[in-house]
Amino acid sequence: MINELLKRIERLEYHERLLVDLLQGSNKLFTKLIISKNLDESEVKEFHRICENLNNKMENQKAEGFLYFHPLLKEFSAKISPKLDISETIHACIEENLYVDLMLELRKYL
């Protein structure tokens, strides 16, 4: 019970830091998505790790002459938090300028 309360407090503190950033007048859709989907900091770090790996994989595949990246969308869908909607997440990342090349490529296969 105490551990669950501590996790909830940590998540609230994390969301509070994000909200302060949002109050600066920015239109950060992915940050808003983090809060609305109640993701904790470790889930967001894992999301960024997944995107970094997929982005590197895409760049390597492009260098090898690949033109079709639908398997990357399947991998993205399978690995990110089930709390996140794929289409909404891709749109939010593009709007917040996160992993733009990857997200634009993934959006083609939605």
Secondary structure, DSSP 8 states (H G I E B T S, - for coil): -HHHHHHHHHHHHHHHHHHHHHTTS---HHHHHHHHTT--HHHHHHHHHHHHHHHHHHHHHHHTT----HHHHHHHHHHS-TTS-HHHHHHHHHHTTSSHHHHHHHHTT-
